[in-house]
């Protein structure tokens, strides 16, 4: 009976009691959740795991499970558009939102071009507009308008 009493007392949601984190804005429904949050977020007591195959250090067992797929070739998450496989749901979603989306949210502020990724915009600005800035500065300098 002790285990049953423990489960009822500790794990069942018998009250609306909330457990706020004293260090940030997060609030938890169970004391154990707050304890884990404090331990792993604020005290940085992560249970780091080292890959026995390549030596990579990952923050926890779940991350290691995903990482091991790099070595096994397992790709359980399939893009619903092109059926390409990925090692995690997160990487599949990033692929789907980038490759299969027509959205181009990164707009150049010097010309009408837009891009899917920030890195594409940065490359564009360096390749196309850095020379413009240098040329404009040189022109102003040669006219004596700037020192």
C-alpha positions, 0 to 999 in steps of 0.5 A, spaced: 500 500 500 505 504 500 507 505 493 499 506 492 499 512 497 505 515 494 503 515 487 496 518 490 500 523 494 505 525 489 503 524 482 496 525 482 493 532 480 488 532 486 489 540 487 491 546 483 497 547 486 502 550 482 510 550 483 513 557 480 521 557 479 524 562 483 529 564 478 525 565 472 518 565 470 516 558 469 511 555 473 510 547 474 504 543 476 508 538 480 514 539 484 518 534 481 518 538 474 520 544 478 526 540 481 528 537 474 527 544 471 532 547 477 537 541 476 538 541 469 536 549 467 539 553 473 544 548 476 546 546 469 547 538 472 546 535 465 547 528 464 552 529 458 553 522 454 559 521 450 558 517 443 562 510 444 563 511 436 565 518 435 566 521 441 561 526 440 558 529 447 551 530 447 546 533 453 542 527 455 540 520 453 535 522 448 540 526 444 544 520 444 539 516 441 538 521 435 545 522 434 546 514 434 542 515 428 548 518 424 552 512 425 546 507 424 543 510 418 536 510 421 532 515 418 525 514 421 522 521 420 520 522 413 518 528 409 511 528 407 512 532 400 518 528 398 519 522 402 526 524 404 528 521 411 531 524 417 534 522 423 529 527 427 522 530 427 526 537 428 530 536 422 525 534 418 520 540 419 526 544 418 527 541 411 520 541 409 519 549 411 525 551 408 525 546 401 518 546 400 516 552 402 515 558 397 515 563 403 521 568 402 521 572 409 528 575 408 528 581 404 534 585 402 533 593 404 537 595 398 533 592 393 527 588 392 530 581 392 528 576 398 530 569 400 528 563 404 534 563 409 538 569 413 544 566 410 542 567 403 540 574 404 547 575 408 551 572 402 547 576 397 549 583 401 556 581 401 556 579 394 552 585 391 552 590 395 558 591 399 562 593 393 556 599 392 558 601 399 565 601 398 564 605 391 559 610 394 564 611 400 570 612 395 566 617 391 564 621 397 571 621 399 574 623 393 569 629 393 571 631 399 564 630 403 567 625 408 574 625 411 
